[in-house]
Amino acid sequence: MALSTKPLSGMRQRFPEQFRVEKFVTDMLSGSSVSAGFQEYDGPVIEPLALFAAKSGGELVGRQSYSFTDRGEREVILRPEMTPSLARMIASSGELQLPVRWFSMPLCYRYERPQRGRVREFLQFNLDILGSSSLASELEVILVLNGIMKSFKAPSSIYRIGWSSRRFMTEALLRCGVKQELHSGVFSAIDKKDKMKEEAWSDYLLQSCGGDKKVAGTVVSLVSVESPSDTWLVDLMAESPALREVQEFDMLLEKTGISSAVFSPGVVRGLDYYTGIVFELMDTGRENRRSLCGGGRYDNLVGLFGAGRISGVGFGLGVLTLTLFLESYGLVPDSVRQAAPADVYIAIASSSVIATAGLLAESLRNSGIRVMMDVSGKKLGKQFSEASRNRITQVITVGVEQAETGIYKMKYLPDGKVTAGSVEELIRILK
């Protein structure tokens, strides 16, 4: 029986053109992070299951994880996200100069049903600040997130950063009449609001509220509010420190001019470890409406390791999801898709001059010029066709005469112009 040519369902593979696009995206993400003073890190792909069971939520660990018992009889997991690993690393690192500003690009794994933008093995961009409880941290990560979108030249009309607060929403649910023991289910229902049909979601919310129609109706009113200064909301949350924090953050965003960030009580984030401001980057255009990114404040993760309370705020952004967004709106430059793998192609006229061609290639490469040397042994015409197929515009031909004289002819394929010169002269021309 022949082996299948397909990868396992949901597992990633990248052909060169796809990899070029992905590298364009990851390079832009890294550049935006470095420009804001963040440093890159990484952690283990396999972690103890308990690390994620403690704070990531039962659904993620119980139903969506690649977890197993290894040969040492340890319960382990292929990391489904990076934040718990980050918290463990911070707790184990001894004396750190806080706050830390770190970012990473880890491969993560979730056993989900593969669909557009959602696969089982995925590259995720993470950016976090740990060691500061100031709202300046939330402002900074949203500034970076908004800056990332600007770096891709995404118009503000096709994305929105919706934000709210878990602390605020916890208190608001209590004032809406939702019992404390029902909060987890109601948060889960709110998080699914834009992922379900309206009637089905209303029934789901009603069940999550214990079947109380009045309470469910008040929750609907809550998640429909569009401003932290809304009169109904101010009356509901009278004298609430959590509301004052939300209003303060709204003012910071307004004064900083981040018009893409809007108050959205329906943004609560599904993971259990979020405790304060939370946010989601949403595609609001017609082509690809979905959440692109989520994050927020987490205050208790590092404390799980007995290292004391270190507050953090950050976000995770799926590289595939962002790439689909960019492709949907034509934001991946043609120069990325059509990039040539080399600056010059060396065509070899005879097997007797292969060593000479190799020396020429080495000289050019040592000068910082990208060189593809023919390895096919085909006729010159087909070698020129190979250069053209690879979008390489300059071709240097090496034959017996060139090997003897050290003078090479270089042809510019678009117009057929031929230039002759020594290695040094060709280097000057190419550079």
C-alpha positions in Angstrom: 0.0 0.0 0.0 1.4 3.4 -1.0 2.0 6.0 1.6 -0.3 9.0 1.5 1.1 12.3 0.1 -1.1 14.4 2.4 0.0 15.6 5.9 -2.1 14.8 8.9 -5.3 16.8 9.1 -4.7 20.3 10.3 -0.9 20.0 10.3 1.1 22.7 8.6 3.3 22.5 5.6 4.6 25.4 3.5 5.8 25.4 -0.1 8.3 28.2 -0.9 5.7 30.8 -2.1 3.6 30.2 1.0 6.7 30.3 3.2 7.7 33.7 1.7 4.3 35.1 2.5 4.5 33.7 6.1 8.0 35.1 6.6 6.8 38.5 5.3 4.1 38.4 8.0 6.4 37.2 10.8 9.2 39.6 9.9 6.7 42.5 10.1 5.4 41.3 13.5 8.9 40.9 14.9 9.9 44.3 13.5 6.9 46.0 15.2 7.8 44.4 18.5 11.5 45.2 18.4 10.7 48.8 17.5 8.6 49.1 20.7 11.4 47.7 22.9 10.3 44.0 23.2 12.7 41.1 23.2 12.1 37.7 21.7 12.0 34.4 23.7 10.8 30.8 23.3 9.9 27.8 25.5 9.3 24.1 25.3 6.8 22.6 22.9 5.9 19.9 25.4 4.8 21.0 28.9 3.3 19.3 32.0 -0.5 19.0 31.6 -1.0 20.5 35.0 0.5 23.8 33.9 -2.4 24.3 31.5 -5.1 22.5 33.5 -4.6 25.1 36.3 -5.5 28.2 34.4 -6.4 27.7 30.7 -9.8 26.3 31.2 -11.4 22.9 31.1 -12.5 23.1 27.4 -9.1 23.9 26.1 -7.3 21.2 28.1 -10.0 18.5 28.1 -11.4 18.8 24.6 -8.9 20.7 22.4 -5.5 19.5 23.5 -2.9 17.1 22.3 -2.2 15.5 25.7 -0.8 12.1 26.5 1.2 10.1 29.0 4.9 9.9 28.0 7.3 7.0 28.6 8.2 8.4 32.0 4.5 8.1 33.0 4.2 11.9 33.0 1.0 13.6 31.9 2.2 16.1 29.2 0.7 18.4 26.6 1.7 19.9 23.3 1.4 23.6 24.2 -2.0 24.9 23.0 -0.9 28.5 23.8 2.1 30.3 25.3 1.0 32.4 28.3 1.2 29.6 31.0 4.7 28.7 29.8 5.7 32.4 29.9 4.4 32.6 33.5 6.4 29.5 34.4 9.6 31.0 32.8 9.1 34.3 34.6 8.6 32.5 38.0 11.8 30.4 37.5 14.1 33.1 36.3 15.0 34.5 39.8 15.6 38.2 40.0 14.3 40.0 37.0 14.3 43.7 36.2 10.6 44.4 36.0 8.7 45.1 33.9 9.7 42.7 31.2 8.6 43.2 27.6 8.8 39.9 25.7 7.5 38.5 22.4 7.6 35.0 20.8 6.5 33.1 17.7 5.8 29.6 19.0 4.3 26.6 17.2 1.1 25.6 19.1 -1.3 22.6 18.9 -5.0 22.3 19.4 -7.2 19.3 18.5 -9.9 21.3 16.7 -12.0 20.7 13.6 -9.8 22.1 10.8 -11.4 25.0 8.8 -10.5 28.3 7.2 -8.1 30.1 9.6 -8.3 27.3 12.2 -5.9 24.4 12.1 -4.4 22.0 14.6 -0.7 23.0 14.3 -0.3 26.8 14.1 2.2 29.6 14.5 1.1 32.1 17.0 2.6 35.5 17.7 2.6 36.5 21.4 3.5 39.8 23.0 3.4 40.5 26.8 4.4 43.0 29.5 4.9 41.5 33.0 5.5 43.4 36.2 3.4 46.4 35.8 -0.2 46.9 37.0 -0.5 50.3 35.4 -3.1 50.9 32.6 -0.1 52.1 30.6 0.7 48.5 30.0 -2.7 47.8 28.4 -2.4 51.0 26.4 1.1 50.0 25.2 0.1 46.6 23.9 -2.9 48.0 22.1 -0.6 50.7 20.6 1.7 47.9 19.3 -1.3 45.9 18.0 -2.7 48.9 16.2 0.8 49.7 14.9 1.1 46.2 13.5 -2.1 46.8 11.5 -0.8 50.1 10.3 2.5 48.5 9.2 0.5 46.2 6.9 -1.3 49.3 5.6 -4.6 47.9 6.7 -7.3 50.7 6.5 -9.1 51.3 9.8 -12.4 50.6 8.1 -11.7 46.8 8.0 -10.6 46.2 11.5 -11.7 47.0 15.1 -10.1 46.5 18.5 -13.0 45.7 20.8 -12.2 45.9 24.5 -13.9 45.4 27.9 -12.8 44.2 31.4 -13.3 40.9 33.1 -13.2 42.6 36.5 -15.9 45.1 35.3 -18.0 42.4 33.7 -17.9 40.1 36.8 -19.3 42.9 38.9 -21.8 43.9 36.2 -23.1 40.4 36.0 -23.7 40.4 39.8 -25.6 43.7 39.5 -27.6 42.2 36.6 -28.7 39.4 39.0 -26.5 36.6 37.7 -25.5 34.3 40.6 -21.7 33.9 41.2 -21.8 30.2 40.4 -23.3 30.9 37.0 -20.7 33.4 35.9 -18.4 30.9 34.1 -21.3 29.7 32.0 -22.5 33.2 31.2 -19.0 34.4 30.3 -18.8 31.4 27.9 -22.2 32.4 26.4 -21.2 36.0 25.9 -17.9 34.9 24.3 -19.9 32.9 21.7 -22.3 35.7 20.9 -20.9 36.5 17.4 -20.2 32.8 16.7 -23.9 31.6 16.9 -27.2 32.5 15.2 -29.2 35.0 17.2 -32.0 32.8 18.3 -29.7 29.9 19.3 -27.5 32.3 21.2 -30.5 33.7 23.1 -31.5 30.2 24.2 -28.0 29.4 25.2 -27.7 32.6 27.3 -31.1 31.9 28.9 -29.9 28.5 30.0 -26.6 29.9 31.2 -28.6 32.4 33.4 -30.4 29.6 35.0 -33.6 30.0 32.9 -34.3 33.5 34.4 -35.7 35.6 31.4 -35.4 38.9 33.3 -31.7 38.3 34.2 -31.0 37.1 30.6 -32.6 40.3 29.2 -30.5 42.5 31.5 -27.4 40.7 30.3 -28.4 41.3 26.7 -28.7 45.1 27.5 -25.3 45.0 29.2 -23.5 43.5 26.2 -25.2 46.0 23.9 -23.8 49.1 25.6 -21.4 51.0 23.4 -19.8 53.5 25.8 -18.6 53.3 29.5 -20.4 56.6 30.0 -23.8 55.2 28.9 -26.5 56.4 31.3 -28.0 53.0 31.8 -24.6 51.5 32.5 -23.6 54.3 34.9 -26.8 53.8 36.9 -26.3 50.0 37.0 -22.6 50.3 38.1 -23.0 53.3 40.5 -20.0 53.9 42.7 -18.1 51.0 41.0 -14.2 51.2 41.0 -14.3 48.7 38.1 -16.4 51.1 36.0 -14.1 54.0 36.9 -11.1 51.9 35.6 -13.0 51.2 32.4 -13.8 54.9 32.0 -10.2 55.9 32.6 -8.9 53.4 30.0 -11.5 54.7 27.5 -10.1 58.2 28.1 -6.5 57.1 27.6 -7.4 55.5 24.2 -9.3 58.6 23.2 -6.4 60.9 24.1 -3.9 58.7 22.3 -6.0 58.8 19.2 -6.6 55.0 18.7 -9.9 55.3 17.0 -9.9 51.6 16.1 -10.3 50.7 19.8 -13.9 50.7 20.9 -15.6 49.7 24.2 -17.4 46.4 23.7 -18.8 44.7 26.9 -19.4 41.5 24.8 -15.6 41.0 24.7 -14.9 38.8 27.7 -12.3 36.3 26.3 -12.9 32.6 26.8 -9.8 31.7 28.9 -10.2 31.6 32.6 -7.0 33.4 33.6 -8.0 36.9 32.4 -8.7 39.3 35.3 -8.8 42.8 34.0 -8.9 44.7 30.6 -9.5 42.3 27.7 -9.6 42.9 24.0 -10.1 41.4 20.6 -8.9 42.4 17.1 -11.9 41.9 14.8 -12.0 41.9 11.0 -15.0 44.1 10.2 -14.8 44.0 6.4 -17.0 41.8 4.2 -14.5 39.2 3.1 -13.3 37.6 6.3 -15.4 38.7 9.3 -13.9 37.0 12.4 -11.7 37.5 15.4 -8.0 37.8 14.5 -6.5 38.2 17.9 -7.3 38.3 21.6 -5.6 39.3 24.8 -5.8 41.1 28.1 -4.7 41.4 31.8 -3.8 38.3 33.8 -2.9 38.9 37.4 -2.6 35.4 39.0 -0.6 33.1 36.7 2.9 33.6 38.0 1.6 33.2 41.6 0.8 29.6 40.8 4.5 28.8 41.1 4.9 30.4 44.5 6.8 33.3 43.0 4.6 36.0 44.3 2.1 38.0 42.4 3.3 39.4 39.1 0.7 41.1 36.9 0.9 40.7 33.1 -0.9 41.9 30.0 -0.5 40.7 26.5 -2.1 39.1 23.4 -1.8 36.1 21.1 -2.3 36.5 17.3 -2.6 33.6 14.9 -0.1 34.1 12.0 -2.4 32.1 9.6 -5.4 34.1 10.6 -3.6 37.3 10.1 -2.2 36.1 6.7 -5.7 35.2 5.5 -6.9 38.7 6.5 -4.1 40.3 4.6 -4.7 38.1 1.5 -8.4 38.8 1.6 -7.8 42.5 1.2 -4.8 42.4 -1.1 -2.4 43.6 1.6 0.4 41.1 0.7 2.7 42.9 -1.8 3.2 41.3 -5.2 7.0 41.7 -4.6 6.7 39.2 -1.8 4.8 36.6 -3.8 6.9 37.1 -6.9 10.3 37.4 -5.2 13.2 35.8 -7.0 15.3 33.3 -5.0 18.5 34.9 -6.3 19.9 38.0 -7.9 21.8 36.2 -10.6 21.8 32.8 -12.3 25.0 31.1 -13.5 24.5 29.1 -16.6 27.2 26.4 -17.3 28.0 25.6 -20.9 30.2 22.6 -20.3 30.9 20.1 -17.6 34.5 21.0 -17.8 33.9 24.4 -16.3 31.8 23.4 -13.3 34.7 24.2 -10.9 35.1 27.6 -12.5 31.4 28.3 -12.2 31.6 27.3 -8.5 34.4 29.7 -7.8 32.5 32.5 -9.6 29.4 31.7 -7.5 31.5 31.8 -4.3 33.1 35.1 -5.2 29.7 36.7 -5.9 28.1 35.2 -2.7 31.0 36.5 -0.6 30.1 40.0 -1.9 26.6 39.7 -0.7 25.0 38.8 -4.0 22.5 35.9 -4.1 23.5 33.3 -6.7 21.7 30.3 -8.2 24.2 28.1 -10.0 22.8 25.6 -12.5 23.0 22.0 -11.3 20.9 20.3 -14.0 23.4 19.9 -16.8 20.8 20.8 -19.4 21.4 22.8 -22.5 22.0 26.5 -22.2 18.6 27.4 -23.6 16.8 25.4 -20.9 19.1 26.9 -18.2 18.0 30.4 -19.4 14.4 29.2 -19.2 15.0 28.0 -15.6 16.3 31.4 -14.7 13.3 33.1 -16.2 10.9 30.6 -14.4 12.5 31.7 -11.1 12.1 35.4 -12.0 15.9 35.9 -12.0 16.7 38.7 -14.5 20.5 38.4 -14.7 22.3 35.4 -16.2 26.0 34.9 -16.4 27.2 32.2 -18.8 30.4 30.2 -18.0 32.0 28.4 -20.9 35.5 27.3 -21.8 36.5 30.8 -23.2 35.2 32.6 -20.1 37.1 30.1 -17.8 40.3 30.8 -19.7 40.0 34.6 -20.0 38.2 35.5 -16.7 35.9 37.7 -18.7 32.2 36.8 -18.3 29.1 37.8 -20.2 26.0 38.7 -18.2 22.6 39.0 -19.9 19.7 41.0 -18.6 16.7 38.9 -19.6 14.0 41.6 -19.8 15.6 43.5 -22.6 18.4 41.2 -23.8 21.2 43.6 -23.0 24.6 41.9 -22.5 27.4 43.2 -20.3 30.9 41.7 -20.3 33.5 42.1 -17.5 35.7 40.5 -14.9 34.4 39.2 -11.6 35.1 42.4 -9.9 33.4 44.5 -12.6 30.3 42.3 -12.5 30.1 42.6 -8.7 30.2 46.4 -9.0 27.4 46.2 -11.6 25.2 43.8 -9.6 25.6 45.7 -6.4 
